[in-house]
Amino acid sequence: MSKKKNEEEIKEEVVAESMDDIKTEEAPCEEQEEAKVDERDEKISSLEEKLEEKEKEVNELKDKLIRNQADTENYKKRLIKEKEEAVKYANTALIKDLLGPLDDFSRALEAAKNSDNVEAIREGVSMIEDRIYTLLKTNWGLEIIDEANVPFNPNEHEACMMEVSDDAKEETVQLILQKGYKVNGRVVRSAKVKVLKSAD
């Protein structure tokens, strides 16, 4: 009986030791699993933080893009308005230049009512005309096309009358019927002319 009991006790001790060994072997595995879970949780948390940061950046960029688009639209509208204003008031300086001669015309007309001196009126009007042409030439680049006895130039002349002559070697402007004008070298109105043409 005592021997049997000893064997059972020994078995129990061996089983107990084996269980302790198993527990000792299992403990590191559980700790490793927990460590892996903790590491995974940390990575997930870190990725979530990064994702939130990126979403915040995306939202900020969207806001900037919307503001930039609005600024661009406002800039375009402002440019269109400024262009319209520039076109609307482009001739202001020209009109200011002509106000003086217009005043002179008004004074000349008033003086003509009380004067019979036609020559003085004619001289006054001629002076006003000279003043206008001088202003337009000096400030605005006006050139007058009013020269006769020059070769006919279809870019500057409009032939309204034509005469054939045996003496003419080429088409020549014989007479200016209406002056033409250029502004800074560009024809704004062709001169109406009578042309002398060769019989050939």
C-alpha positions in Angstrom: 0.0 0.0 0.0 2.7 2.4 0.9 4.6 1.5 -2.2 1.5 2.1 -4.3 0.9 5.4 -2.6 4.5 6.4 -3.4 4.0 5.5 -7.0 0.9 7.6 -7.2 2.6 10.5 -5.4 5.5 10.2 -7.8 3.1 10.3 -10.7 1.3 13.3 -9.3 4.7 15.0 -8.8 5.8 14.2 -12.4 2.4 15.4 -13.8 2.7 18.6 -11.6 6.2 19.2 -12.9 5.2 18.6 -16.5 2.3 21.0 -16.0 4.7 23.6 -14.6 6.9 23.1 -17.6 4.0 23.4 -20.0 2.9 26.6 -18.2 6.4 27.9 -18.3 6.6 27.1 -22.1 3.1 28.6 -22.7 3.8 31.9 -20.8 6.3 33.2 -23.3 4.0 32.4 -26.2 1.1 34.3 -24.6 3.4 37.2 -23.8 4.6 37.2 -27.4 1.0 37.2 -28.7 0.1 40.1 -26.5 3.3 41.9 -27.6 2.3 41.3 -31.2 -1.3 42.5 -30.6 0.1 45.7 -28.9 2.5 46.3 -31.7 -0.3 45.8 -34.3 -2.6 48.2 -32.3 0.2 50.8 -32.2 0.7 50.5 -36.0 -3.1 50.8 -36.6 -3.2 53.8 -34.3 -0.2 55.4 -36.1 -1.8 54.8 -39.5 -5.1 56.2 -38.4 -3.3 59.4 -37.2 -1.4 59.7 -40.5 -4.7 59.2 -42.4 -6.4 61.9 -40.4 -3.4 64.2 -41.1 -3.6 63.5 -44.9 -7.4 64.0 -44.9 -6.8 67.4 -43.1 -4.2 68.3 -45.8 -6.6 67.3 -48.6 -9.4 69.4 -47.1 -7.0 72.4 -46.8 -5.9 71.9 -50.4 -9.5 71.8 -51.5 -10.2 75.0 -49.7 -7.2 76.7 -51.3 -8.2 75.4 -54.7 -11.7 76.8 -54.3 -10.4 80.2 -53.1 -7.9 80.3 -56.0 -10.7 79.6 -58.5 -12.8 82.3 -57.0 -9.8 84.7 -57.1 -9.2 83.8 -60.7 -12.9 84.4 -61.6 -12.8 87.8 -59.8 -9.6 88.7 -61.6 -11.1 87.9 -65.0 -14.2 89.9 -64.2 -12.0 92.8 -63.0 -10.0 92.7 -66.3 -13.1 92.7 -68.4 -14.5 95.6 -66.5 -11.2 97.5 -66.8 -11.1 96.8 -70.5 -14.7 98.1 -70.9 -13.8 101.2 -69.0 -10.6 101.7 -71.1 -12.6 101.4 -74.3 -15.4 103.6 -73.0 -13.0 106.4 -72.0 -10.3 105.8 -74.6 -11.0 109.1 -76.4 -11.1 111.3 -73.4 -7.7 112.8 -74.0 -8.6 113.4 -77.7 -11.8 115.2 -76.7 -9.9 117.3 -74.1 -7.5 118.3 -76.9 -10.4 119.4 -79.1 -12.3 121.4 -76.4 -10.0 124.4 -76.9 -10.6 124.7 -80.7 -14.3 124.1 -80.2 -14.4 127.0 -77.8 -12.5 129.0 -80.5 -15.2 128.1 -83.0 -17.9 129.2 -80.6 -16.2 132.6 -80.2 -15.7 132.9 -83.9 -19.4 132.2 -84.6 -20.4 134.8 -82.0 -18.0 137.3 -83.5 -19.3 136.6 -87.0 -22.8 137.7 -85.8 -21.6 141.2 -85.1 -19.1 141.6 -87.9 -19.2 142.2 -91.6 -15.5 141.7 -92.0 -15.5 138.4 -93.9 -11.7 138.3 -94.3 -11.2 138.5 -90.5 -13.7 135.7 -90.0 -12.0 133.6 -92.6 -8.6 134.2 -91.0 -10.0 133.3 -87.6 -11.6 130.0 -88.9 -8.3 129.2 -90.7 -6.3 129.7 -87.5 -8.7 127.3 -85.7 -8.3 124.7 -88.4 -4.5 125.0 -88.2 -4.7 124.6 -84.4 -6.8 121.4 -84.7 -4.5 119.9 -87.3 -1.4 120.8 -85.2 -3.0 119.2 -82.1 -3.9 116.0 -84.0 -0.5 115.7 -85.7 1.5 116.4 -82.5 -0.6 114.4 -80.0 -2.2 111.8 -82.1 0.1 111.0 -85.1 -2.3 112.4 -87.7 -1.0 112.6 -91.3 -2.9 114.3 -94.1 -3.1 112.7 -97.6 -3.7 115.7 -99.8 -0.8 115.8 -102.3 -1.6 116.0 -106.0 0.8 115.1 -108.9 2.0 111.9 -107.1 1.7 108.3 -108.3 -1.7 106.8 -107.6 -1.5 104.5 -104.5 -4.6 102.3 -104.1 -3.7 101.9 -100.4 -4.0 105.6 -99.8 -6.2 106.9 -102.7 -9.7 106.1 -103.9 -10.2 106.9 -107.6 -13.5 108.7 -108.1 -12.8 110.2 -111.5 -10.4 109.2 -114.2 -9.0 111.1 -117.2 -7.0 109.5 -120.0 -3.9 111.5 -121.2 -1.2 110.8 -123.8 1.2 112.7 -121.6 0.7 110.4 -118.5 3.3 107.7 -118.2 1.7 106.1 -115.1 -1.5 106.6 -113.1 -1.1 109.9 -111.3 -3.2 111.8 -108.8 -4.3 114.9 -110.7 -6.7 116.4 -108.2 -7.7 115.8 -104.5 -11.5 115.7 -104.2 -11.4 114.9 -100.5 -8.5 114.7 -98.1 -7.4 111.4 -96.7 -5.9 110.7 -93.3 -3.4 108.3 -91.7 -2.9 107.8 -88.0 0.6 106.7 -87.0 1.1 105.4 -90.6 -2.2 103.5 -90.8 -4.8 104.8 -93.3 -8.0 105.7 -91.6 -9.6 107.3 -94.6 -8.4 107.1 -98.2 -8.2 110.4 -100.2 -10.8 110.7 -102.9 -9.0 111.7 -106.1 -9.1 112.3 -109.8 -6.6 110.1 -111.6 -4.8 110.9 -114.8 -4.3 107.6 -116.7 -2.1 106.7 -119.7 -3.8 106.0 -123.0 -1.8 102.7 -123.3 
